[in-house]
Amino acid sequence: MRKVYLSLVISGVLVGCASTSEPEATASTATTSAPAATSTSSALGLIQDNQLTEFRSNNGKSDAWQKLADKSNGKGDVGSSKDTAFGDEGSARIRFVSENDDFTATPGLSQEVSNIEPNTDYILSLYYYDKKGPTSPSELEFGVKSKDGKTIKSTMAHAKDVAMNPQGAVKKGFKQVSVAFNSGSNTTLDIYALMHITDTSGINLDGDIGKQTEVRIDEFKLTKS
């Protein structure tokens, strides 16, 4: 009887050890998976203040964005707008303000983006709003440049061509536009968006120049294709 009893006790101990080891392995797997996901996300090139909410809350100023305009010298104006494609209010408004402005200037925004993976296919997208419609004298150029200023890829967008594009959720006039490119050997890039005036004959110099020229941009995104 002692041998049988001892055998049962030993068997019970072994079963107990086996049952406690499985939860320990599961807990270890769950702990190591979360940091791995964080690491993957942080490795991608990210656009700062991509919804321009900080730009809006700071009255058209942002550490992330560089304004490419010179309002005092007639080279266009870049400011903030409460209009938004998604989420909290905030977008950039690009325009001219005076009949004496230089309509050949191309005001806009740019941002340096780091952590770009070299030799990788990307898509730069943003939401563009031009409420002047198909006859608008305004057009948007946007794209990507290398750190030394060389254009890697750019494209143009006009209100007449984007009517059927994906639209914003808050302000439906915002339409998504995009451009695909390869990063080449670059690990840092400049993204930019510039407004062009294509036809000055469509501008009434005695009217409101701002309303006749303004466009808005919002919701920048850089993704791998």
N, CA, C and O of each residue as an XYZ file, in Angstrom:
900
protein
N       0.832     -1.204      0.000
C       0.000      0.000      0.000
C       0.864      1.250      0.000
O       0.530      2.230     -0.666
N       1.983      1.233      0.745
C       2.850      2.407      0.767
C       3.407      2.700     -0.609
O       3.498      3.858     -1.017
N       3.790      1.627     -1.344
C       4.343      1.828     -2.689
C       3.291      2.429     -3.614
O       3.592      3.314     -4.415
N       2.070      1.951     -3.503
C       1.003      2.476     -4.350
C       0.720      3.931     -4.007
O       0.561      4.766     -4.897
N       0.656      4.234     -2.702
C       0.377      5.599     -2.251
C       1.472      6.555     -2.697
O       1.192      7.654     -3.175
N       2.724      6.127     -2.538
C       3.859      6.965     -2.937
C       3.839      7.225     -4.437
O       4.133      8.330     -4.894
N       3.491      6.199     -5.187
C       3.417      6.347     -6.647
C       2.357      7.370     -7.038
O       2.563      8.160     -7.959
N       1.226      7.356     -6.341
C       0.162      8.309     -6.637
C       0.573      9.736     -6.305
O       0.243     10.664     -7.043
N       1.291      9.918     -5.200
C       1.753     11.251     -4.791
C       2.705     11.817     -5.818
O       2.587     12.978     -6.210
N       3.667     10.988     -6.264
C       4.655     11.434     -7.263
C       3.962     11.806     -8.559
O       4.300     12.817     -9.175
N       2.991     10.998     -8.985
C       2.252     11.287    -10.219
C       1.517     12.619    -10.110
O       1.473     13.399    -11.061
N       0.936     12.868     -8.922
C       0.207     14.118     -8.716
C       1.112     15.321     -8.806
O       0.728     16.348     -9.365
N       2.326     15.210     -8.255
C       3.286     16.316     -8.302
C       3.683     16.613     -9.734
O       3.755     17.774    -10.137
N       3.943     15.554    -10.512
C       4.354     15.728    -11.911
C       3.260     16.390    -12.730
O       3.540     17.252    -13.563
N       2.000     15.987    -12.496
C       0.879     16.588    -13.206
C       0.754     18.062    -12.855
O       0.483     18.892    -13.721
N       0.955     18.388    -11.562
C       0.886     19.785    -11.114
C       1.932     20.632    -11.781
O       1.650     21.767    -12.165
N       3.167     20.101    -11.937
C       4.242     20.846    -12.599
C       3.896     21.112    -14.053
O       4.127     22.209    -14.562
N       3.340     20.104    -14.722
C       2.998     20.255    -16.139
C       1.913     21.308    -16.325
O       1.948     22.057    -17.301
N       0.936     21.381    -15.394
C      -0.179     22.303    -15.558
C       0.236     23.741    -15.315
O      -0.366     24.644    -15.894
N       1.261     24.000    -14.466
C       1.667     25.376    -14.203
C       2.621     25.906    -15.244
O       2.759     27.122    -15.377
N       3.288     25.038    -15.992
C       4.281     25.516    -16.957
C       3.630     26.151    -18.174
O       4.230     27.053    -18.757
N       2.447     25.740    -18.593
C       1.812     26.246    -19.808
C       1.413     27.708    -19.695
O       1.680     28.459    -20.634
N       0.775     28.178    -18.584
C       0.457     29.602    -18.471
C       1.696     30.481    -18.503
O       1.653     31.585    -19.045
N       2.826     29.999    -17.918
C       4.037     30.807    -17.923
C       4.493     31.059    -19.350
O       4.918     32.172    -19.658
N       4.423     30.076    -20.228
C       4.853     30.229    -21.616
C       3.949     31.213    -22.343
O       4.431     32.017    -23.141
N       2.636     31.162    -22.080
C       1.695     32.073    -22.726
C       1.955     33.510    -22.317
O       1.919     34.402    -23.164
N       2.214     33.757    -21.048
C       2.482     35.106    -20.563
C       3.740     35.662    -21.198
O       3.780     36.846    -21.534
N       4.754     34.857    -21.371
C       6.010     35.293    -21.964
C       5.806     35.714    -23.411
O       6.377     36.715    -23.843
N       5.009     34.977    -24.166
C       4.740     35.305    -25.566
C       4.004     36.632    -25.679
O       4.331     37.439    -26.549
N       3.020     36.877    -24.825
C       2.249     38.113    -24.877
C       3.127     39.315    -24.564
O       2.935     40.385    -25.143
N       4.084     39.158    -23.663
C       4.945     40.264    -23.273
C       5.877     40.671    -24.398
O       6.132     41.861    -24.585
N       6.392     39.708    -25.152
C       7.371     40.034    -26.180
C       6.722     40.522    -27.463
O       7.402     41.151    -28.274
N       5.432     40.261    -27.689
C       4.809     40.649    -28.953
C       4.532     42.145    -29.027
O       4.644     42.721    -30.109
N       4.174     42.802    -27.919
C       3.840     44.222    -27.950
C       5.017     45.105    -28.354
O       4.842     45.959    -29.223
N       6.230     44.944    -27.761
C       7.345     45.773    -28.193
C       7.673     45.595    -29.663
O       8.083     46.551    -30.322
N       7.501     44.383    -30.194
C       7.807     44.141    -31.606
C       6.917     44.998    -32.496
O       7.393     45.558    -33.484
N       5.629     45.111    -32.164
C       4.712     45.914    -32.973
C       5.082     47.389    -32.903
O       5.021     48.093    -33.911
N       5.473     47.869    -31.692
C       5.869     49.259    -31.533
C       7.088     49.571    -32.368
O       7.156     50.627    -32.996
N       8.052     48.668    -32.387
C       9.277     48.865    -33.145
C       8.997     48.986    -34.638
O       9.591     49.823    -35.317
N       8.096     48.155    -35.148
C       7.760     48.196    -36.567
C       7.130     49.533    -36.933
O       7.454     50.107    -37.973
N       6.227     50.035    -36.081
C       5.546     51.291    -36.363
C       6.510     52.464    -36.373
O       6.425     53.322    -37.252
N       7.435     52.519    -35.404
C       8.333     53.654    -35.292
C       9.382     53.675    -36.382
O      10.056     54.690    -36.558
N       9.544     52.591    -37.118
C      10.557     52.529    -38.165
C      10.115     53.240    -39.433
O      10.947     53.540    -40.289
N       8.817     53.518    -39.572
C       8.311     54.140    -40.787
C       8.506     55.650    -40.735
O       8.471     56.260    -39.666
N       8.715     56.250    -41.931
C       8.802     57.700    -41.998
C       7.442     58.314    -41.689
O       6.456     57.989    -42.351
N       7.374     59.194    -40.695
C       6.097     59.749    -40.271
C       6.062     61.252    -40.498
O       7.055     61.943    -40.270
N       4.919     61.758    -40.948
C       4.718     63.185    -41.139
C       4.195     63.770    -39.830
O       3.192     63.296    -39.296
N       4.858     64.781    -39.320
C       4.451     65.405    -38.068
C       3.312     66.400    -38.318
O       3.261     67.053    -39.360
N       2.409     66.501    -37.354
C       1.252     67.399    -37.459
C       0.558     67.220    -38.813
O       0.236     68.192    -39.497
N       0.339     65.962    -39.179
C      -0.169     65.664    -40.529
C      -1.600     66.154    -40.760
O      -2.021     66.334    -41.903
N      -2.350     66.368    -39.668
C      -3.712     66.893    -39.809
C      -3.770     68.409    -39.621
O      -4.841     69.013    -39.680
N      -2.601     69.013    -39.393
C      -2.476     70.464    -39.251
C      -3.308     71.035    -38.104
O      -3.726     72.192    -38.150
N      -3.545     70.224    -37.082
C      -4.272     70.710    -35.906
C      -3.379     71.615    -35.049
O      -3.844     72.617    -34.504
N      -2.104     71.258    -34.936
C      -1.163     72.123    -34.207
C      -0.970     73.434    -34.971
O      -0.920     74.510    -34.376
N      -0.866     73.330    -36.276
C      -0.737     74.508    -37.136
C      -1.917     75.452    -36.908
O      -1.743     76.670    -36.860
N      -3.102     74.894    -36.769
C      -4.308     75.689    -36.529
C      -4.311     76.292    -35.127
O      -4.580     77.482    -34.967
N      -4.014     75.481    -34.112
C      -4.078     75.962    -32.727
C      -3.017     77.019    -32.430
O      -3.178     77.818    -31.507
N      -1.930     77.026    -33.208
C      -0.867     78.024    -33.032
C      -0.976     79.162    -34.049
O       0.010     79.838    -34.342
N      -2.171     79.364    -34.577
C      -2.427     80.474    -35.502
C      -1.508     80.475    -36.720
O      -0.929     81.497    -37.087
N      -1.392     79.299    -37.336
C      -0.617     79.214    -38.569
C       0.871     79.062    -38.363
O       1.664     79.379    -39.251
N       1.258     78.575    -37.185
C       2.674     78.325    -36.907
C       2.836     76.891    -36.428
O       1.983     76.367    -35.712
N       3.931     76.261    -36.825
C       4.173     74.871    -36.440
C       5.655     74.579    -36.537
O       6.322     75.006    -37.480
N       6.171     73.845    -35.551
C       7.570     73.417    -35.612
C       7.784     72.419    -36.741
O       8.901     72.269    -37.239
N       6.728     71.743    -37.143
C       6.859     70.687    -38.151
C       6.878     71.240    -39.573
O       7.611     70.742    -40.428
N       6.077     72.260    -39.823
C       5.879     72.751    -41.192
C       6.654     74.035    -41.469
O       6.738     74.919    -40.616
N       7.216     74.124    -42.668
C       7.853     75.357    -43.122
C       6.925     76.041    -44.121
O       6.497     75.436    -45.103
N       6.622     77.312    -43.854
C       5.768     78.069    -44.769
C       6.613     78.642    -45.904
O       7.622     79.307    -45.669
N       6.192     78.377    -47.122
C       6.895     78.855    -48.310
C       6.081     80.000    -48.905
O       5.392     79.829    -49.911
N       6.168     81.148    -48.283
C       5.389     82.310    -48.713
C       6.025     83.573    -48.133
O       6.785     83.513    -47.166
N       5.705     84.707    -48.735
C       6.207     86.002    -48.260
C       5.123     87.049    -48.523
O       5.152     87.788    -49.507
N       4.178     87.072    -47.605
C       2.997     87.930    -47.779
C       3.370     89.401    -47.945
O       2.805     90.098    -48.787
N       4.346     89.881    -47.119
C       4.708     91.305    -47.193
C       5.299     91.730    -48.506
O       5.225     92.905    -48.866
N       5.891     90.794    -49.238
C       6.493     91.097    -50.538
C       5.676     90.543    -51.716
O       6.196     90.369    -52.818
N       4.404     90.275    -51.463
C       3.503     89.891    -52.541
C       3.701     88.489    -53.091
O       3.297     88.195    -54.216
N       4.332     87.612    -52.286
C       4.627     86.254    -52.769
C       3.647     85.210    -52.230
O       3.955     84.018    -52.198
N       2.486     85.659    -51.814
C       1.469     84.727    -51.334
C       1.416     84.627    -49.825
O       2.312     85.088    -49.118
N       0.343     84.015    -49.349
C       0.084     83.915    -47.913
C      -0.311     82.484    -47.567
O      -1.131     81.869    -48.250
N       0.283     81.966    -46.499
C      -0.089     80.644    -45.986
C      -0.522     80.818    -44.534
O       0.266     81.253    -43.694
N      -1.765     80.481    -44.241
C      -2.287     80.597    -42.888
C      -3.099     79.370    -42.526
O      -3.139     78.390    -43.271
N      -3.743     79.437    -41.379
C      -4.525     78.284    -40.924
C      -6.008     78.504    -41.190
O      -6.473     79.635    -41.334
N      -6.730     77.407    -41.251
C      -8.181     77.436    -41.443
C      -8.818     76.441    -40.482
O      -8.218     75.417    -40.152
N     -10.036     76.743    -40.033
C     -10.736     75.799    -39.159
C     -11.324     74.630    -39.940
O     -11.674     73.608    -39.350
N     -11.437     74.767    -41.260
C     -11.954     73.667    -42.082
C     -11.064     72.442    -41.937
O      -9.845     72.564    -41.813
N     -11.667     71.269    -41.953
C     -10.895     70.038    -41.793
C     -11.522     68.902    -42.598
O     -12.737     68.849    -42.791
N     -10.675     68.012    -43.054
C     -11.173     66.829    -43.761
C     -11.653     65.770    -42.777
O     -12.681     65.127    -42.991
N     -10.893     65.598    -41.693
C     -11.206     64.586    -40.675
C     -10.840     65.126    -39.297
O      -9.912     65.925    -39.164
N     -11.566     64.692    -38.277
C     -11.172     64.956    -36.899
C     -11.286     66.415    -36.491
O     -12.165     67.145    -36.950
N     -10.357     66.825    -35.601
C     -10.378     68.182    -35.062
C     -10.113     69.212    -36.152
O      -9.536     68.903    -37.194
N     -10.546     70.445    -35.890
C     -10.393     71.484    -36.904
C      -8.924     71.782    -37.182
O      -8.076     71.703    -36.293
N      -8.648     72.121    -38.420
C      -7.289     72.481    -38.801
C      -6.934     72.068    -40.214
O      -7.034     70.895    -40.575
N      -6.521     73.039    -41.007
C      -5.963     72.808    -42.337
C      -5.137     74.040    -42.672
O      -5.165     75.029    -41.939
N      -4.403     73.984    -43.774
C      -3.642     75.150    -44.219
C      -4.378     75.808    -45.379
O      -4.845     75.136    -46.299
N      -4.473     77.129    -45.320
C      -5.096     77.901    -46.400
C      -3.984     78.633    -47.161
O      -3.203     79.380    -46.573
N      -3.930     78.405    -48.465
C      -2.917     79.033    -49.315
C      -3.629     79.987    -50.265
O      -4.629     79.620    -50.881
N      -3.115     81.220    -50.385
C      -3.818     82.205    -51.210
C      -2.906     83.392    -51.536
O      -1.799     83.508    -51.011
N      -3.393     84.254    -52.402
C      -2.858     85.596    -52.576
C      -3.857     86.562    -51.954
O      -5.022     86.215    -51.761
N      -3.397     87.787    -51.637
C      -4.277     88.692    -50.893
C      -4.451     90.065    -51.540
O      -5.326     90.831    -51.135
N      -3.636     90.380    -52.531
C      -3.687     91.720    -53.115
C      -3.601     91.667    -54.636
O      -2.987     90.763    -55.203
N      -4.220     92.641    -55.284
C      -4.130     92.728    -56.741
C      -2.709     93.020    -57.216
O      -2.387     92.825    -58.388
N      -1.863     93.488    -56.300
C      -0.472     93.786    -56.642
C       0.469     92.615    -56.376
O       1.678     92.737    -56.577
N      -0.065     91.495    -55.932
C       0.781     90.322    -55.654
C       1.388     89.764    -56.941
O       0.901     89.998    -58.047
N       2.468     89.021    -56.746
C       3.129     88.343    -57.866
C       2.467     86.978    -58.052
O       2.758     86.035    -57.317
N       1.584     86.881    -59.031
C       0.820     85.653    -59.226
C       1.636     84.525    -59.852
O       1.131     83.420    -60.046
N       2.913     84.811    -60.170
C       3.797     83.733    -60.635
C       4.463     83.017    -59.461
O       5.076     81.965    -59.641
N       4.343     83.588    -58.259
C       4.900     82.938    -57.061
C       4.103     81.672    -56.751
O       2.959     81.526    -57.182
N       4.715     80.767    -56.005
C       4.057     79.489    -55.672
C       4.107     79.257    -54.160
O       4.950     78.501    -53.678
N       3.211     79.901    -53.412
C       3.189     79.720    -51.956
C       2.740     78.318    -51.557
O       2.009     77.652    -52.290
N       3.192     77.883    -50.380
C       2.786     76.554    -49.909
C       3.476     76.153    -48.623
O       3.921     76.998    -47.847
N       3.557     74.852    -48.409
C       4.145     74.265    -47.198
C       5.130     73.173    -47.574
O       5.021     72.560    -48.636
N       6.103     72.935    -46.685
C       6.988     71.776    -46.848
C       7.355     71.235    -45.472
O       7.237     71.926    -44.460
N       7.802     69.981    -45.461
C       8.248     69.354    -44.211
C       9.314     68.313    -44.510
O       9.201     67.540    -45.461
N      10.351     68.306    -43.680
C      11.387     67.275    -43.794
C      10.929     66.039    -43.026
O      10.553     66.127    -41.857
N      10.964     64.896    -43.688
C      10.526     63.637    -43.079
C      11.713     62.686    -43.019
O      12.344     62.404    -44.037
N      12.012     62.195    -41.826
C      13.144     61.283    -41.643
C      12.653     59.840    -41.491
O      11.456     59.569    -41.586
N      13.586     58.929    -41.257
C      13.284     57.492    -41.115
C      12.643     56.903    -42.367
O      11.820     55.992    -42.284
N      13.025     57.429    -43.521
C      12.557     56.877    -44.788
C      13.382     55.636    -45.119
O      14.606     55.648    -44.982
N      12.730     54.590    -45.544
C      13.438     53.379    -45.949
C      13.924     53.532    -47.389
O      13.122     53.816    -48.279
N      15.215     53.351    -47.631
C      15.735     53.524    -48.990
C      15.215     52.458    -49.950
O      14.848     51.354    -49.548
N      15.197     52.826    -51.238
C      14.785     51.908    -52.311
C      13.426     51.257    -52.032
O      13.231     50.059    -52.238
N      12.508     52.079    -51.563
C      11.176     51.595    -51.178
C      10.104     52.407    -51.904
O      10.237     53.620    -52.068
N       9.048     51.729    -52.333
C       7.925     52.400    -52.994
C       6.987     52.998    -51.949
O       6.539     52.307    -51.034
N       6.697     54.281    -52.096
C       5.815     54.998    -51.173
C       4.690     55.683    -51.948
O       4.761     55.863    -53.164
N       3.658     56.055    -51.207
C       2.604     56.920    -51.738
C       2.441     58.104    -50.789
O       2.221     57.928    -49.591
N       2.551     59.304    -51.337
C       2.245     60.521    -50.585
C       0.826     60.944    -50.951
O       0.510     61.139    -52.125
N      -0.019     61.083    -49.944
C      -1.394     61.523    -50.204
C      -1.735     62.702    -49.299
O      -1.124     62.898    -48.248
N      -2.713     63.474    -49.727
C      -3.224     64.582    -48.930
C      -4.642     64.877    -49.397
O      -5.090     64.359    -50.421
N      -5.340     65.710    -48.643
C      -6.694     66.113    -49.028
C      -6.677     67.587    -49.443
O      -6.158     68.448    -48.733
N      -7.260     67.847    -50.610
C      -7.196     69.147    -51.279
C      -8.607     69.705    -51.427
O      -9.527     68.996    -51.836
N      -8.768     70.986    -51.090
C     -10.094     71.606    -51.163
C     -10.003     72.924    -51.925
O      -9.318     73.855    -51.500
N     -10.692     72.989    -53.037
C     -10.788     74.220    -53.823
C     -12.255     74.414    -54.176
O     -12.765     73.811    -55.120
N     -12.923     75.265    -53.405
C     -14.372     75.425    -53.579
C     -14.741     76.249    -54.807
O     -15.924     76.459    -55.074
N     -13.748     76.718    -55.556
C     -14.021     77.530    -56.747
C     -14.450     76.677    -57.941
O     -14.941     77.200    -58.940
N     -14.262     75.368    -57.832
C     -14.785     74.462    -58.850
C     -13.963     74.365    -60.120
O     -12.796     74.757    -60.140
N     -14.568     73.840    -61.185
C     -13.849     73.511    -62.423
C     -13.177     74.688    -63.115
O     -12.215     74.491    -63.857
N     -13.661     75.914    -62.889
C     -13.069     77.078    -63.560
C     -12.046     77.801    -62.688
O     -11.625     78.911    -63.013
N     -11.653     77.187    -61.603
C     -10.707     77.812    -60.676
C      -9.389     78.172    -61.369
O      -8.881     77.388    -62.170
N      -8.831     79.352    -61.068
C      -7.519     79.709    -61.598
C      -6.377     79.078    -60.803
O      -5.208     79.227    -61.158
N      -6.723     78.378    -59.730
C      -5.712     77.788    -58.842
C      -5.478     76.320    -59.164
O      -6.382     75.612    -59.608
N      -4.260     75.883    -58.934
C      -3.888     74.483    -59.121
C      -2.849     74.130    -58.063
O      -2.080     74.990    -57.632
N      -2.827     72.876    -57.649
C      -1.896     72.444    -56.608
C      -0.815     71.543    -57.184
O      -1.102     70.562    -57.870
N       0.429     71.893    -56.895
C       1.559     71.003    -57.170
C       1.985     70.389    -55.845
O       2.139     71.106    -54.856
N       2.178     69.078    -55.810
C       2.674     68.449    -54.588
C       3.586     67.287    -54.958
O       3.477     66.705    -56.038
N       4.484     66.966    -54.038
C       5.428     65.900    -54.337
C       6.510     65.766    -53.292
O       6.335     66.130    -52.129
N       7.647     65.227    -53.742
C       8.736     64.863    -52.838
C      10.063     65.305    -53.439
O      10.302     65.152    -54.637
N      10.921     65.856    -52.582
C      12.264     66.249    -53.005
C      13.302     65.589    -52.106
O      13.021     65.241    -50.960
N      14.502     65.426    -52.645
C      15.614     64.943    -51.829
C      16.107     66.095    -50.961
O      15.694     67.239    -51.152
N      16.987     65.796    -50.010
C      17.479     66.824    -49.107
C      18.211     67.941    -49.832
O      18.225     69.080    -49.364
N      18.821     67.627    -50.973
C      19.550     68.649    -51.729
C      18.642     69.418    -52.693
O      19.132     70.197    -53.510
N      17.334     69.210    -52.606
C      16.382     69.995    -53.382
C      15.994     69.417    -54.724
O      15.233     70.038    -55.466
N      16.501     68.242    -55.052
C      16.158     67.629    -56.335
C      14.768     66.989    -56.251
O      14.474     66.242    -55.319
N      13.923     67.292    -57.234
C      12.574     66.718    -57.256
C      12.627     65.239    -57.609
O      13.139     64.855    -58.660
N      12.092     64.413    -56.713
C      12.012     62.969    -56.956
C      10.745     62.642    -57.734
O      10.776     61.883    -58.703
N       9.629     63.226    -57.299
C       8.355     63.020    -58.012
C       7.396     64.140    -57.620
O       7.324     64.529    -56.455
N       6.671     64.648    -58.595
C       5.651     65.652    -58.308
C       4.486     65.463    -59.274
O       4.621     64.814    -60.311
N       3.360     66.031    -58.924
C       2.187     65.972    -59.798
C       1.321     67.194    -59.532
O       1.552     67.931    -58.573
N       0.324     67.406    -60.385
C      -0.569     68.553    -60.257
C      -1.995     68.065    -59.987
O      -2.392     66.984    -60.423
N      -2.747     68.883    -59.263
C      -4.159     68.576    -59.001
C      -4.987     69.836    -59.219
O      -4.615     70.924    -58.779
N      -6.118     69.673    -59.905
C      -7.036     70.792    -60.145
C      -8.443     70.355    -59.748
O      -8.789     69.177    -59.838
N      -9.237     71.310    -59.313
C     -10.596     71.010    -58.844
C     -11.416     70.242    -59.873
O     -12.235     69.399    -59.507
N     -11.208     70.520    -61.139
C     -12.021     69.869    -62.179
C     -11.722     68.380    -62.317
O     -12.514     67.637    -62.896
N     -10.583     67.945    -61.787
C     -10.165     66.552    -61.968
C     -10.393     65.661    -60.747
O     -10.141     64.458    -60.814
N     -10.866     66.226    -59.630
C     -10.901     65.448    -58.384
C     -12.311     65.219    -57.844
O     -12.473     64.722    -56.730
N     -13.317     65.572    -58.614
C     -14.699     65.499    -58.114
C     -15.085     64.112    -57.623
O     -15.851     63.992    -56.667
N     -14.569     63.056    -58.258
C     -14.944     61.694    -57.900
C     -13.953     61.034    -56.939
O     -14.098     59.855    -56.618
N     -12.960     61.775    -56.483
C     -11.968     61.220    -55.557
C     -12.562     61.024    -54.164
O     -13.589     61.625    -53.848
N     -11.930     60.184    -53.314
C     -12.387     60.037    -51.927
C     -12.470     61.402    -51.242
O     -11.603     62.253    -51.436
N     -13.513     61.603    -50.443
C     -13.751     62.908    -49.840
C     -13.577     62.879    -48.329
O     -13.563     61.817    -47.706
N     -13.444     64.068    -47.756
C     -13.318     64.193    -46.315
C     -14.611     63.816    -45.604
O     -15.689     63.824    -46.200
N     -14.488     63.486    -44.324
C     -15.667     63.106    -43.543
C     -16.347     64.323    -42.927
O     -17.570     64.346    -42.792
N     -15.574     65.323    -42.558
C     -16.138     66.518    -41.929
C     -16.522     67.538    -42.997
O     -17.686     67.921    -43.108
N     -15.555     67.967    -43.766
C     -15.804     68.885    -44.886
C     -15.650     68.082    -46.164
O     -14.538     67.726    -46.554
N     -16.754     67.803    -46.805
C     -16.740     66.877    -47.935
C     -16.097     67.469    -49.191
O     -15.821     66.745    -50.147
N     -15.859     68.773    -49.188
C     -15.184     69.393    -50.322
C     -13.723     68.995    -50.435
O     -13.120     69.133    -51.500
N     -13.150     68.501    -49.345
C     -11.772     67.998    -49.391
C     -11.743     66.704    -50.198
O     -12.520     65.787    -49.934
N     -10.851     66.631    -51.179
C     -10.713     65.444    -52.021
C      -9.282     64.908    -51.930
O      -8.314     65.669    -51.941
N      -9.177     63.600    -51.840
C      -7.849     62.987    -51.715
C      -7.121     62.976    -53.059
O      -7.689     62.629    -54.095
N      -5.854     63.364    -53.007
C      -4.973     63.280    -54.178
C      -3.687     62.598    -53.725
O      -3.333     62.662    -52.548
N      -2.987     61.949    -54.647
C      -1.801     61.191    -54.242
C      -0.790     61.102    -55.371
O      -1.108     61.327    -56.539
N       0.439     60.766    -54.990
C       1.507     60.543    -55.960
C       2.386     59.407    -55.446
O       2.736     59.370    -54.267
N       2.742     58.480    -56.338
C       3.596     57.338    -55.977
C       5.034     57.641    -56.378
O       5.286     58.299    -57.387
N       5.982     57.146    -55.565
C       7.393     57.371    -55.869
C       8.241     56.301    -55.195
O       7.770     55.575    -54.320
N       9.492     56.219    -55.615
C      10.465     55.342    -54.969
C      11.491     56.214    -54.259
O      11.954     57.211    -54.813
N      11.842     55.844    -53.046
C      12.726     56.679    -52.227
C      14.176     56.673    -52.693
O      14.959     57.531    -52.284
N      14.549     55.706    -53.553
C      15.939     55.632    -54.012
C      16.892     55.423    -52.845
O      16.628     54.600    -51.968
N      17.983     56.152    -52.828
C      18.974     55.994    -51.754
C      18.679     56.893    -50.558
O      19.449     56.913    -49.597
N      17.576     57.634    -50.605
C      17.277     58.638    -49.572
C      16.723     58.020    -48.286
O      15.915     57.092    -48.327
N      17.169     58.547    -47.154
C      16.605     58.188    -45.851
C      15.879     59.381    -45.222
O      15.199     59.239    -44.206
N      16.030     60.546    -45.832
C      15.313     61.758    -45.437
C      14.778     62.427    -46.696
O      15.480     62.516    -47.704
N      13.535     62.896    -46.639
C      12.906     63.526    -47.799
C      12.172     64.795    -47.379
O      11.810     64.960    -46.213
N      11.957     65.686    -48.338
C      11.095     66.851    -48.135
C       9.800     66.631    -48.904
O       9.819     66.415    -50.116
N       8.676     66.688    -48.198
C       7.383     66.674    -48.877
C       6.918     68.123    -49.009
O       7.244     68.957    -48.165
N       6.165     68.422    -50.051
C       5.754     69.812    -50.243
C       4.427     69.887    -50.996
O       4.017     68.944    -51.672
N       3.775     71.030    -50.856
C       2.554     71.334    -51.609
C       2.564     72.826    -51.915
O       2.710     73.651    -51.013
N       2.408     73.171    -53.195
C       2.497     74.556    -53.648
C       1.292     74.907    -54.513
O       0.832     74.091    -55.311
N       0.788     76.120    -54.350
C      -0.308     76.578    -55.198
C       0.237     77.365    -56.384
O       1.111     78.219    -56.233
N      -0.297     77.060    -57.574
C       0.006     77.814    -58.787
C      -1.256     78.533    -59.251
O      -2.363     78.018    -59.096
N      -1.087     79.710    -59.814
C      -2.183     80.379    -60.515
C      -1.972     80.127    -62.002
O      -0.967     80.547    -62.576
N      -2.916     79.445    -62.612
C      -2.737     79.025    -64.004
C      -3.290     80.034    -65.010
O      -2.875     80.061    -66.169
N      -4.230     80.865    -64.552
C      -4.852     81.806    -65.487
C      -5.250     83.075    -64.740
O      -6.297     83.117    -64.094
N      -4.420     84.098    -64.829
C      -4.703     85.347    -64.113
C      -5.881     86.102    -64.723
O      -6.455     86.981    -64.080
N      -6.240     85.765    -65.954
C      -7.369     86.464    -66.588
C      -8.687     86.141    -65.885
O      -9.676     86.858    -66.036
N      -8.686     85.057    -65.117
C      -9.893     84.679    -64.390
C     -10.018     85.367    -63.044
O     -10.971     85.117    -62.307
N      -9.061     86.236    -62.712
C      -9.087     86.919    -61.419
C      -9.555     88.361    -61.608
O      -8.977     89.111    -62.394
N     -10.600     88.739    -60.885
C     -11.092     90.119    -60.896
C     -10.255     90.925    -59.905
O     -10.401     90.771    -58.693
N      -9.383     91.779    -60.424
C      -8.461     92.520    -59.570
C      -9.163     93.529    -58.674
O      -8.565     94.027    -57.720
N     -10.419     93.838    -58.962
C     -11.183     94.753    -58.110
C     -11.983     93.999    -57.041
O     -12.635     94.608    -56.192
N     -11.923     92.667    -57.097
C     -12.683     91.853    -56.151
C     -11.819     91.347    -55.006
O     -10.707     91.828    -54.788
N     -12.346     90.371    -54.279
C     -11.635     89.768    -53.147
C     -10.616     88.763    -53.686
O     -10.977     87.663    -54.103
N      -9.347     89.153    -53.673
C      -8.288     88.310    -54.236
C      -8.141     87.014    -53.444
O      -7.896     85.951    -54.013
N      -8.292     87.115    -52.131
C      -8.162     85.933    -51.281
C      -9.159     84.851    -51.656
O      -8.782     83.698    -51.865
N     -10.425     85.221    -51.741
C     -11.471     84.238    -52.059
C     -11.343     83.693    -53.477
O     -11.737     82.559    -53.750
N     -10.791     84.503    -54.378
C     -10.660     84.071    -55.769
C      -9.476     83.136    -56.004
O      -9.390     82.479    -57.042
N      -8.566     83.081    -55.031
C      -7.351     82.277    -55.246
C      -7.158     81.160    -54.227
O      -6.405     80.225    -54.498
N      -7.800     81.219    -53.080
C      -7.459     80.330    -51.972
C      -7.802     78.862    -52.225
O      -8.793     78.523    -52.872
N      -6.931     78.011    -51.682
C      -7.158     76.564    -51.619
C      -6.768     76.104    -50.221
O      -6.091     76.825    -49.487
N      -7.202     74.896    -49.858
C      -6.860     74.347    -48.548
C      -6.277     72.946    -48.709
O      -6.642     72.202    -49.619
N      -5.363     72.606    -47.803
C      -4.755     71.273    -47.806
C      -4.782     70.706    -46.392
O      -4.692     71.448    -45.414
N      -4.906     69.392    -46.295
C      -5.066     68.739    -44.993
C      -4.723     67.255    -45.122
O      -4.598     66.721    -46.224
N      -4.575     66.612    -43.978
C      -4.507     65.142    -43.874
C      -3.424     64.532    -44.774
O      -3.710     63.737    -45.669
N      -2.182     64.925    -44.511
C      -1.050     64.350    -45.243
C      -0.767     62.939    -44.728
O      -0.910     62.664    -43.537
N      -0.368     62.056    -45.630
C      -0.038     60.687    -45.226
C       1.032     60.124    -46.154
O       1.008     60.342    -47.365
N       1.970     59.394    -45.553
C       3.026     58.728    -46.313
C       2.961     57.247    -45.984
O       3.151     56.855    -44.832
N       2.693     56.422    -46.995
C       2.546     54.984    -46.769
C       3.358     54.203    -47.789
O       3.634     54.685    -48.888
N       3.735     52.986    -47.406
C       4.408     52.107    -48.360
C       3.377     51.552    -49.334
O       2.259     51.216    -48.945
N       3.758     51.461    -50.592
C       2.821     50.926    -51.582
C       3.129     49.460    -51.865
O       2.447     48.831    -52.674
